[in-house]
Amino acid sequence: MAGYRDLKVWRLAMELIEEVYKLCADFPRHEIYGLTGQLQRAAVSVPSNIAEEQARNSNKEFAYFLGVASGSLAELETQIMLAQRLDYMTTEQADSTLGIAEEVAKMLKGLQSSIVSN
């Protein structure tokens, strides 16, 4: 199996982090320890979990941590929708970021399925 940095899902998840950080830069200051921090932690968790277990070369553990990454991604999507509802980002920004998240989710599911079937 390729190193985690070679995985398309890891690279796309890193792009998602960048997008989230850019969006959070425009959030109100009072959210720095609230929604901003939660969004950033959830975003960082996705590729971090992919990298952590993939580096250990255990398919069973890797599949488990891909599930953890998927959970973080669902958390992130919920927080993006909340930020949009609170008018911290535009509908277009939310849709664009959610589109990236959806693509990451599909890739995670596919990778997890391929690992479990092996």
N, C-alpha and C positions, 0 to 999 in steps of 0.2 A: 504494500500500500504506500502511496506517496506520502511525503511529509505533510503536516497540516497546512503549511503555507502554500502548498501546491493544490489544495482543495478549492474548487470554485466557490463552494458554499462558505468557506472561511473568508475568502477574499471579498465576497459580496457582503458578508456580515461586517467586515471591517469598514466597507463603504457606508453601511447603514449607521455605524457608530459615528462616522464623520458627519453624516446628515443630521443625526440627532443632536450632536454637539453644536452644529451651526444653528439649528432651530432654537435650542435652549439659550443661546446667546442673547436672543431677543425677549426672553421671558422676563416678567417683573422680578425685581430684586428680592421681593419677599418670598419667592418660590425657590431660592437657591438651595435651601435645605429641605424643601418639600418635593414638589413634582419634578423640578429640574434634576435633583439628585437621583430620584427614583428612575427617571427616564435614562439617565446616563448609566446608572448601575445595571439596569436591565439590558441596555444595548451592549455594554461591555461584556456582560455575562455570556452572551450568545457565542461569539468566537472563542472566548476563553474556555468554555466547556468543550467546544470542539477540539481545541488544541490540547487541553489537559489530558484527556484520556486517549486521544489518537496517538499521542507521543508514547504511551505505555504499551501499545501493540496488543491489547487484549480486546478482541471483538465484542465480547459480552459487556465489558465495562464501557467500551466506546459507544455501543448502542444505547446503554443506560444514560450516558452523559449527553448523547444527542437528544434524548428525551428531555433532559434537564434544560438543554439549550432551547428546545421547542417550547418549554414552559416559560422560560425567560422571554422568548419572542412573543408569546401570547400576552404576557404581562406588559411588554413594551407597546404592543398594538392597542391595548386597553388604555394605557396612559396617553398615547398619541391622540386617541379619540377624545379623551377627557380634556387634553390641552386645547384641542380644536373647539370643543364645546365651551371652554372658558375664554375663547377668543385670544389665546396665546399664539395661535398660528392660523393661517388661512386654510380654507377647505382644500385649496390646491396643494399647499404644503403638506397637509395631512394625507391627502390622497397619494401624492408622490412618494412619501415616506412609507405609507402602508403598502404601496405597490412593491417597493423593495423588500419589505418585510414578508409579503406574501410569496415572493420569489424565493427568499431564504427558506421559508417554511416548506415549500415544495421540495427544495433541494435537500433539506434535512430529512424529510420523510422518505425520499428516494434513497438517500445514503443509508438511513437506518434500515430500510427494507432490504437493501442489498447486503448489509452486514448480517442481519438476522437470518437470511436465507442461506448464508455460507456456512 
